[in-house]
Amino acid sequence: VLITYGCAMRELNQNYWVDKVLPQIYDAVSKGETVIITDVRFLNELRRIYSLFWSIAVKSIAITNTTAPESTEEEKKHWPVISSCADHRLYWGGNSDKQITMKVKAILEMFRVI
């Protein structure tokens, strides 16, 4: 249901999801806060973020998640470009205790670098 809703909103406005969070982003940036936008899956969304916030340090992280639900065809089409544009890449494997510990360490290291 959520994927269908998300796709319907993108049909109305391809930047719907980015535009929806812009007020919160502007507010956080004006306060000097770090902004993390999760789940940017389309090139137009990435371009919109970069075009609006080029003057501050924008970093993108491509996360390959093997435990996520199947991507839509449109997501699959955009993924090679999105991931090639990323400043950082993270492989998100299974969900065993060891794998979760490795994920947390990788995320903490990525935030240290960013």
C-alpha positions in Angstrom: 0.0 0.0 0.0 2.8 2.5 0.9 4.7 1.8 -2.3 1.5 2.4 -4.3 0.8 5.7 -2.5 4.5 6.8 -2.9 4.4 6.1 -6.7 1.0 7.9 -7.0 2.4 11.0 -5.3 5.5 10.9 -7.6 3.2 10.8 -10.6 1.6 14.1 -9.5 5.0 15.7 -8.7 8.3 13.8 -9.2 9.8 15.9 -6.4 6.9 15.4 -4.1 8.8 13.7 -1.3 11.8 16.1 -1.4 9.4 19.1 -1.5 7.4 17.7 1.4 10.4 17.8 3.7 11.9 21.1 2.5 10.4 23.3 5.3 12.0 21.0 7.9 15.4 21.0 6.0 15.5 24.8 5.8 14.6 25.1 9.5 17.3 22.6 10.5 20.0 24.2 8.2 19.1 27.7 9.5 19.9 26.4 13.0 23.2 24.9 11.9 22.0 21.3 12.4 23.0 18.3 10.4 20.3 17.0 8.1 20.0 13.4 7.2 17.6 12.5 4.5 16.9 8.8 4.2 15.6 6.9 1.2 16.5 9.1 -1.8 15.9 6.6 -4.5 15.6 8.7 -7.7 18.1 10.9 -9.6 15.7 13.9 -9.7 15.4 13.8 -5.9 19.2 13.7 -5.5 19.6 16.6 -8.0 16.9 18.6 -6.2 18.7 18.3 -2.9 22.1 19.2 -4.4 20.6 22.1 -6.3 19.0 23.6 -3.2 21.7 23.0 -0.7 24.9 23.3 -2.9 26.3 25.9 -0.5 26.5 23.5 2.4 28.2 20.2 2.7 25.9 17.7 1.1 27.0 14.1 1.2 25.1 11.1 -0.2 25.4 7.5 1.0 24.4 4.6 -1.2 23.1 1.7 0.9 22.8 -1.7 -0.7 20.2 -3.4 1.5 19.9 -7.2 0.9 17.1 -7.4 3.4 14.8 -4.7 1.9 11.7 -5.5 0.0 11.9 -5.8 -3.8 12.6 -2.5 -5.5 10.1 -1.1 -8.0 11.2 -1.1 -11.7 11.7 2.7 -11.5 13.9 2.3 -8.5 16.0 -0.4 -10.2 16.4 1.9 -13.2 17.7 4.8 -11.1 19.9 2.8 -8.7 23.0 2.5 -10.8 23.2 6.3 -11.3 22.3 7.1 -7.7 24.9 4.7 -6.3 27.6 5.9 -8.7 27.0 9.5 -7.6 27.3 8.6 -3.9 30.1 10.0 -1.8 30.0 6.9 0.4 28.7 3.3 0.0 27.4 0.9 2.6 26.5 -2.7 2.2 23.6 -3.6 4.5 23.6 -7.4 4.8 21.6 -9.8 7.0 20.2 -9.3 10.5 22.2 -11.6 12.7 23.7 -10.1 15.9 27.2 -10.1 14.3 25.9 -8.4 11.1 24.0 -5.8 13.1 27.1 -5.0 15.1 29.1 -4.6 11.9 26.4 -2.3 10.5 26.5 -0.1 13.6 30.3 0.1 13.4 30.1 1.0 9.7 27.5 3.7 10.3 29.5 5.2 13.1 32.6 5.3 11.0 30.7 6.8 8.1 29.4 9.6 10.3 32.9 10.2 11.7 34.2 10.7 8.1 31.3 12.9 7.0 
